[in-house]
Amino acid sequence: MTPWIDFARGPLFRLSFALMVLGLLRIFLVTLLGVKEAYQRNPDKIVSWKEIRRQTVGWLFPVARLWKQRPVYSTLSFLFHIGMIATPLFLASHVLLWRNAVGFGWPALPQQVANWLALLVLVTGTGIFLGRALHRGARKLSKFQDYLWPLLIMAPFATGYIASNAAISPRTYQGMMLVHLYVGDLILLMIPFTRLAHCVLAPLSQLVTGIAWKFPAGAGDRVAETLGFADRPTWVPKARLATEPTIAEPAKKGETRK
Amino acid sequence: MKSVMKSLARPLTPEEREKAFSSRKKEEVIKSQRLPVRYHVEDFEVEGRPRRFLEAFASILKHTNYRLALDHYIRVTTRCSRCAVACPIYDATHDPCDIPCYRSELLLSIYRRHFTVSGILRARLLGDPGLTDEKIQELADSYYNCTACRRCHFDCPMGIDHALVTHLGRYILSEIGIAPRALVVSTREQLIGATGNTSAIPVPALIDTLEFLTEDIQDEKGIQVPFPVDQEGAEYIFFTAVSDYMMEADTLKGIATVMKATGDSWTIGTGYYDGINYGLFYSDQVMEHALQKMQAEAKRLKAKKILMGECGHASRTAKYFYPTYCGGKDALPVISILEYTQQALKDGRIKLDPKIVTERVTYHDPCNFSRTGWIVNQPREVLKAFCPDFAEMAPNGRENLCCGGGGGTVSIDEIRAYRTTVSGSLKAEQIRRTGANYCVAPCANCKKQLRELMEDQGIECEIIGLHDLIYKAIIFPPDREPAEEEAAADSSDDVVSLPKGGTS
């Protein structure tokens, strides 16, 4: 089993990590380019940057917002994210692996803290899974993958926790590591292609929305032209020029019914 | 916040639900249009509707910026339904179909299926037939249940703006002929009709009304307050919801009196005097053309600034889309009369008598003013300056609840029961709890909706505009010497005892 573990820890990890970084970089840049293009497409450059910044920062550190709606679910989700980001990044054995491979590292969390964080992920992960399954509205909205994701993400934490606390189940170390590594690699690989991409895209949401509310001038007429509406079903056969006088002329019967 | 919302919500009785959602349309119309929605739609081509919907969608994506938002939203949406509790409609119906995210997902799923590579491949693999007529019917129903109040935007951790998706969905629907007749008829009159405004008020009638208002002010206040018409080179050109000229005499009198007191030059143009822009609710093309008419009139009269009356959606379209469609940086600045009056009060150019309005007053934030944070405190500052008994609703300000008639739904008379029992139910409860005699709602749409709401829910509260109250309390002339203060108070006490004119 050891060669499989080494493969997952070595080449496969490097591949999935590289794909993750490149993939995330790509969608991040594509979104920014989209924003730039949309911004240039309309003459109105009045954007309330302050409001965009305020909302973005507010959602990156949402402590004050948790209590407003669905407080329990929101708090669980917030803690889940903290554990999910902090544990893999600052686990001593992960940092050590990284240091051995690349030559530099960063300070790690004490093992005890990492253990608690992993447990936090498992508890809150179960909580948000249940929060989805038990909330009538959320259930109606959710698709299969919405239930799958929390479970899939919890798998490496559960297996990693058991593997690093040998006392729990000494004989399953290799099996646990196998699941831990392959599921972990799979998740890394899938991040850019799935909704997990929100890890880099969510901070752009307010910007995207702010710019998307800026409509390009003349777009409405171009849409109608493309659709070939000589006789528009909704309101007007051919757009009237704004400068034409509209008041002086008397109403012709039938004209308004077009 | 949640507890406030929850305590306001009251479950609908089965009768109310039946009444709110029943369609009063004739069976044969529903059958021939194949569209069981509650609002009237003009006849349109029914055959090949899914194909035409997708063509319209593709065309809109090609020429606009919506693709940026849709691409982003399908990547980040987690469907957590946290927005549900922020939505006044979901709070009333508790129907999962009314969750903002569910509504957006209707359109996002069509986008994902037909306009993304992964969606097309997936459909090939799974044999998904794609968009169906039933789905379009669901969209048409769902998108006009929403009042586009944008409250849910604050509660999406992923930053999805469901109102933007609703706006797009309605735009696509309108391109295949599905748009409420109430909006379409008004817009047609505004853009190609003889009178050039949504209420079809001809110029002579407008002039008559203005002269009548001037006489009214003369009778009530003893001062000559003209409504300047077609004055070239005025500082401000004034646009308000044109229906105000028929329905809101007191608001207009208040505005004219404030303008008289400050002495700034202003004018109403007879070429175009309608601030209403239903394009915001269903079509970007309509929005652009209505704003261009505004621009043309401002140019004709060489006005320096655009002054918007008490109307939420009209002010928002002018403020946020006038620069888009009418010259970018060079566009004329747009200011609201609410900002203007607050500034005038601050500068001491108008004076209000705090002894006139002694009843309890509350303030309703029109969504189109407050959601962006543009106008929240200005009217409150004015009200607090002269209304000693001012009570707030909760929640208020940026997180206010919609009156229930937003997004153009207030114009659709056939869904009045829906508006007053479902979308406006929380608002009614909010107003009831303040115990106010006056509810100030500086928006033509909100006023109409709230009046119907008060009537249908049996609440005793008069819905008025901010300038209606100002008109009652304004001291004239504003630069009276302190020595005359006593006399001024006396004379304004006299004013209030005069018979109320023009409140119809």
Interface residues (C-beta under 8 A of the other chain):
Chain A: I27 T31 G34 V35 E37 A38 R41 N42 P43 D44 K45 I46 S48 E51 Q55 T56 W59 P62 W67 K68 Q69 R70 P71 Y73 S74 S77 R132 H135 R136 G137 A138 R139 K140 L141 S142 K143 D146 R195 A197 H198 L201 A202 L204 S205 Q206 V208 T209 I211 A212 W213 K214 F215 P216 A217 G218 A219 G220 D221 R222 V223 A224 T226 L227 P233 T234 W235 V236 A239 R240 A242 T243 P245 T246 I247 E249 P250 A251 E255 T256 K258
Chain B: M1 K2 E42 F44 E45 E55 A56 S59 I60 K62 H63 T64 N65 Y66 R67 L68 A69 D71 H72 R75 V76 T77 T78 R79 C80 S81 R82 C83 A84 V85 A86 Y90 H94 P96 C97 I99 C101 Y102 E105 H153 D155 P157 M158 G159 I160 D161 L164 S174 E175 I176 G177 A179 V184 T187 R188 E189 L191 I192 G193 A194 T195 G196 V203 T270 G271 Y272 S283 D284 Q285 V286 M287 E288 H289 Q292 K293 Q295 A296 Y320 F321 P323 T324 Y325 G327 G328 K329 A331 T372 G373
